[in-house]
Amino acid sequence: MGDAYVSRSMSRCRLAMVLFVLGFMVLTCAARNPPATRQKLQVHKHLKRLNKKPVKTIQSPDGDIIDCVHISHQPAFDHPFLKDHKIQMRPNFHPEGLYDDNKVNTESKGKENTIKQLWHVNGMCDEGTIPIRRTKEDDVLRASSVKRYGKKKHTSMAMPNNIPKTADPDLVNQSGHQHAIAYVEGDKFYGAKATMNVWEPKIQQANEFSLSQIWILGGSFGEDLNSIEAGWQVSPDLYGDNNTRLFTYWTSDAYQATGCYNLLCSGFIQINNNIAMGASISPVSGYRNSQYDISILVWKVTSKFNPLTLVWTSMSAIISLFFEHSTMSVKCVLR
């Protein structure tokens, strides 16, 4: 009896020791899980959130993959405020004298050099879907962090007395940005339009960029800035190449927590099935050669379906989408 009792006790001790060793090994393995592995898991989780299940996929000659995603499955509808949102397919009005269907149709038919995007040569997305440039692992890894992917860096500083409060702080500091700008302020604006020549400037370093855009601001560069931006850009850091790409950007808190480029977060609702935000524009202007431009018009409208602020954006018959964000108070609107 005594020997049996000792044997059973020793067996329990061995079992406990085995369990302890196994538990220690599991904890040790978890503790040794390298940061690179954790980052990769975060990246894949983020990619799964951004890249929606496509109805069709188109390979662009520049290496981009364009996913034709059902219009109701786009990233905008990940936002809780847009749950059960009814998509408004057309604005309830156009700015008088600037934009009407007859004028657009006439101008579009008369243009010989209509700007296209490079992926168009291999197909188009069907009605009821929108084209979305697929985000790749390398795109996210180029960012400072997964959380900051697709976002601008926040800049906060005091403005000199002789500089408008709405001016970009990079215009008055030595951050390395160089600008040529034209701006208007001092009134309430509900629409704006710009026509931009499209070029492909050469970028010397990966962290440099070049762009041409229309920029609408409300508030100041403290914490209450509201901004809508749209145009073309060359940004190897964001896209991984030197192609000229169509882009949009928005923020409602001075580039701190809200906003992003293109469709890389909830905010823009796209309805057009011909244009992919962030995709390459082709052809582009050349020195002593053909010239190409895009016109961008943005204007503020009221929604037929809900009380949220709507800003409808149209880009020279090559894009039609609208911006909607419940916390945004837009004083100036672009087109």
For each residue, the residues with C-beta under 8 A, 3 or more apart:
1: 4 5
2: 5 6
3: 6 7
4: 1 7 8
5: 1 2 8 9
6: 2 3 9 10
7: 3 4 10 11
8: 4 5 11 12
9: 5 6 12 13
10: 6 7 13 14
11: 7 8 14 15
12: 8 9 15 16
13: 9 10 16 17
14: 10 11 17 18
15: 11 12 18 19
16: 12 13 19 20
17: 13 14 20 21
18: 14 15 21 22
19: 15 16 22 23
20: 16 17 23 24
21: 17 18 24 25
22: 18 19 25 26
23: 19 20 26 27
24: 20 21 27 28
25: 21 22 28 29
26: 22 23 29 30
27: 23 24 30 31
28: 24 25 31 32
29: 25 26 32 33
30: 26 27 33
31: 27 28
32: 28 29
33: 29 30 37 38
34: 37 38
35: 38 39
36: 39 40
37: 33 34 40 41
38: 33 34 35 41 42
39: 35 36 42 43 146
40: 36 37 43 44
41: 37 38 44 45
42: 38 39 45 46 146
43: 39 40 46 47 137 140 141 146
44: 40 41 47 48 137
45: 41 42 48 49
46: 42 43 49 50 140 146 149
47: 43 44 50 51 135 136 137 140
48: 44 45 51
49: 45 46 75 78
50: 46 47 75 135 264
51: 47 48 67 132 134 135
52: 67 69 70 73 74 75 132
53: 69 73
54: 57 67 68 69 132
55: 68 69 70 125 126 129
56: 67 68 123 125 126 129
57: 54 65 66 67 68 134
58: 65 66 68 119 122 123 124 125 131
59: 64 65 66 119 122
60: 63 64 65 66 118 119 122 279 280
61: 118 119 121 122
62: 118 119 241 243 280
63: 60 241
64: 59 60 118 119 133 134 276 279 280
65: 57 58 59 60 133 134 136
66: 57 58 59 60 119 125 131 132 133 134 276 279
67: 51 52 54 56 57 131 132 133 134
68: 54 55 56 57 58 125 126 129 130 131 273
69: 52 53 54 55 73 74 129 130 131 132
70: 52 55 73 74 128 129
71: 74 87 128 129 130 270 271 273
72: 77 87
73: 52 53 69 70 77
74: 52 69 70 71 77 130 132 263 269 270
75: 49 50 52 78 132 263 264 265 266
76: 79 82 263 266 267 268 269 270 324
77: 72 73 74 82 83 85 266 269
78: 49 75 82 266
79: 76 82 83 266 267
80: 83
81: 308 326
82: 76 77 78 79 85 266 269 324
83: 77 79 80
84:
85: 77 82 269 305 306
86: 305 306
87: 71 72 269 271
88: 91 92 303 304 305 310 322
89: 271
90:
91: 88 94 299 301 310 312 322
92: 88 301 302 304
93: 301
94: 91 98 99 100 101 299
95: 98 99 191 297 299 335
96:
97:
98: 94 95 191 193 297 335
99: 94 95 103 104 297 314 335
100: 94 103 104
101: 94 104 105
102: 105 106
103: 99 100 106 107
104: 99 100 101 107 108 317
105: 101 102 108 109
106: 102 103 109 110
107: 103 104 110 111 317
108: 104 105 111 114 317
109: 105 106
110: 106 107
111: 107 108 114
112:
113: 290 291 292
114: 108 111 317 318
115: 198 281 283 292 293 294 316 318
116: 120 281 282 283 318
117: 120 246 275 276 279 280 281 282 318
118: 60 61 62 64 121 243 279 280 281 282
119: 58 59 60 61 62 64 66 122 123 131 276 279 280
120: 116 117 123 124 274
121: 61 118
122: 58 59 60 61 119
123: 56 58 119 120
124: 58 120 273 274
125: 55 56 58 66 68 129 130 131 273 274
126: 55 56 68 129 273
127: 273
128: 70 71 273
129: 55 56 68 69 70 71 125 126 273
130: 68 69 71 74 125 270 271 272 273
131: 58 66 67 68 69 119 125 273 274 275 276 279
132: 51 52 54 66 67 69 74 75 263 276 277
133: 64 65 66 67 262 276 277 278 279
134: 51 57 64 65 66 67
135: 47 50 51 139 140 264
136: 47 65 139 140 240
137: 43 44 47 140 141
138: 141 142 240
139: 135 136 142 143 149 238 239 240
140: 43 46 47 135 136 137 143 146 149
141: 43 137 138
142: 138 139 237 238 240
143: 139 140 146 148 149 150
144: 148
145: 148 149
146: 39 42 43 46 140 143 149
147:
148: 143 144 145 151
149: 46 139 140 143 145 146 264
150: 143 238 260 261 262 264 265
151: 148 255 259 260 261
152: 249 251 255 259
153: 255
154: 254 255 256
155: 169 170 175 221 255
156: 169 221 222 254
157: 169 173 221
158:
159: 163 164 165 167 169 172 220 221
160: 163 172
161:
162:
163: 159 160 167 171 172
164: 159 167 183 185
165: 159 220 221
166: 185 217 218 219 220 221 225
167: 159 163 164 171 172 183 221
168: 171 177 179 221
169: 155 156 157 159 172 173 175 221
170: 155 173 175 177 179
171: 163 167 168 177 179 181
172: 159 160 163 167 169
173: 157 169 170
174:
175: 155 169 170
176:
177: 168 170 171
178:
179: 168 170 171
180:
181: 171
182:
183: 164 167
184: 187 189
185: 164 166
186:
187: 184
188: 331
189: 184 192 216 331 332 333
190: 299 300 332 333
191: 95 98 297 298 299 300 333 334 335
192: 189 214 216 297 298 299 332 333 334 335
193: 98 214 295 296 297 298 334 335
194: 214 231 295 296 334
195: 293 294 295 296 316
196: 212 213 214 231 232 293 294 295 296
197: 212 285 291 292 293
198: 115 212 232 244 281 284 285 292 293 294
199: 212 244 284 285
200: 234 242 243 244 284
201: 210 234
202: 242
203: 206 208 209 210 234 235 236 242
204: 208
205: 208
206: 203 236 237
207: 237
208: 203 204 205 236
209: 203 233 234 235 236 237 238
210: 201 203 233 234 235
211: 231 232 233 234 235 247
212: 196 197 198 199 231 232 233
213: 196 229 230 231 232 233 247
214: 192 193 194 196 229 230 231 296 298 334
215: 227 228 229 334
216: 189 192 227 228 229 298 330 331 332 333 334
217: 166 225 226 227 331 332
218: 166 225 226 227 329 330 331 332
219: 166 222 224 225 226 254 329 331
220: 159 165 166 224 225
221: 155 156 157 159 165 166 167 168 169 225 254
222: 156 219 225 254
223: 253 254 256
224: 219 220 253 254
225: 166 217 218 219 220 221 222 251 252 253 254 255
226: 217 218 219 251 252 328 329 330 331
227: 215 216 217 218 249 250 251 255 259
228: 215 216 248 249 250 298 311 313 323 330 332 333 334
229: 213 214 215 216 247 248 249 250
230: 213 214 247 248 249 296 298 313 315 334
231: 194 196 211 212 213 214 246 247 294 296
232: 196 198 211 212 213 244 245 246 247 281 294
233: 209 210 211 212 213 238 244 245 247
234: 200 201 203 209 210 211 242 243 244 245
235: 203 209 210 211 238 239 245
236: 203 206 208 209 239 240 241 242
237: 142 206 207 209
238: 139 142 150 209 233 235 261
239: 139 235 236 243 245 278
240: 136 138 139 142 236
241: 62 63 236
242: 200 202 203 234 236
243: 62 118 200 234 239 280 281
244: 198 199 200 232 233 234 280 281 284
245: 232 233 234 235 239 278 279 280 281
246: 117 231 232 275 276 277 278 279 281 294 315 318 319
247: 211 213 229 230 231 232 233 261 262 277 278
248: 228 229 230 261 262 268 277 313 321 323
249: 152 227 228 229 230 259 260 261 262
250: 227 228 229 258 259 260 267 268 323 325 328
251: 152 225 226 227 254 255 256 258 259
252: 225 226 258 259 325 327 328 329
253: 223 224 225 256 257 258 259
254: 154 156 219 221 222 223 224 225 251
255: 151 152 153 154 155 225 227 251 259
256: 154 223 251 253
257: 253
258: 250 251 252 253 267 325 327
259: 151 152 227 249 250 251 252 253 255 265 267
260: 150 151 249 250 264 265 267
261: 150 151 238 247 248 249 264 277 278
262: 133 150 247 248 249 268 277 278
263: 74 75 76 132 268 270 277 278
264: 50 75 135 149 150 260 261
265: 75 150 259 260
266: 75 76 77 78 79 82
267: 76 79 250 258 259 260 323 324 325
268: 76 248 250 262 263 277 321 322 323 324
269: 74 76 77 82 85 87 321 322 323 324
270: 71 74 76 130 263 277 321
271: 71 87 89 130 320 321 322
272: 130 275 319 320 321
273: 68 71 124 125 126 127 128 129 130 131
274: 120 124 125 131 318 319
275: 117 131 246 272 279 315 318 319 320
276: 64 66 117 119 131 132 133 246 279
277: 132 133 246 247 248 261 262 263 268 270 319 321
278: 133 239 245 246 247 261 262 263
279: 60 64 66 117 118 119 131 133 245 246 275 276
280: 60 62 64 117 118 119 243 244 245
281: 115 116 117 118 198 232 243 244 245 246 284 292 294
282: 116 117 118
283: 115 116 290 292
284: 198 199 200 244 281 292
285: 197 198 199 289 290 291 292 293
286: 289 290
287:
288:
289: 285 286
290: 113 283 285 286
291: 113 197 285
292: 113 115 197 198 281 283 284 285
293: 115 195 196 197 198 285 316
294: 115 195 196 198 231 232 246 281 315 316 318
295: 193 194 195 196 315 316
296: 193 194 195 196 214 230 231 313 314 315 316 334 335
297: 95 98 99 191 192 193 313 314 315 334 335
298: 191 192 193 214 216 228 230 311 312 313 314 323 333 334 335
299: 91 94 95 190 191 192 311 312 333 334 335
300: 190 191 309 310 311 312 330 333
301: 91 92 93 310 311 312 322
302: 92 310
303: 88 306 307 308 310 324
304: 88 92
305: 85 86 88
306: 85 86 303
307: 303
308: 81 303 324 325 326
309: 300 324 325 326 328 329 330
310: 88 91 300 301 302 303 322 323 324
311: 228 298 299 300 301 322 323 324 330 333 334
312: 91 298 299 300 301 322 323 335
313: 228 230 248 296 297 298 319 320 321 322 323 334 335
314: 99 296 297 298 317 319 320 335
315: 230 246 275 294 295 296 297 318 319 320
316: 115 195 293 294 295 296 319
317: 104 107 108 114 314
318: 114 115 116 117 246 274 275 294 315
319: 246 272 274 275 277 313 314 315 316
320: 271 272 275 313 314 315
321: 248 268 269 270 271 272 277 313
322: 88 91 268 269 271 301 310 311 312 313
323: 228 248 250 267 268 269 298 310 311 312 313
324: 76 82 267 268 269 303 308 309 310 311
325: 250 252 258 267 308 309 328
326: 81 308 309
327: 252 258
328: 226 250 252 309 325
329: 218 219 226 252 309
330: 216 218 226 228 300 309 311 333
331: 188 189 216 217 218 219 226
332: 189 190 192 216 217 218 228
333: 189 190 191 192 216 228 298 299 300 311 330
334: 191 192 193 194 214 215 216 228 230 296 297 298 299 311 313
335: 95 98 99 191 192 193 296 297 298 299 312 313 314
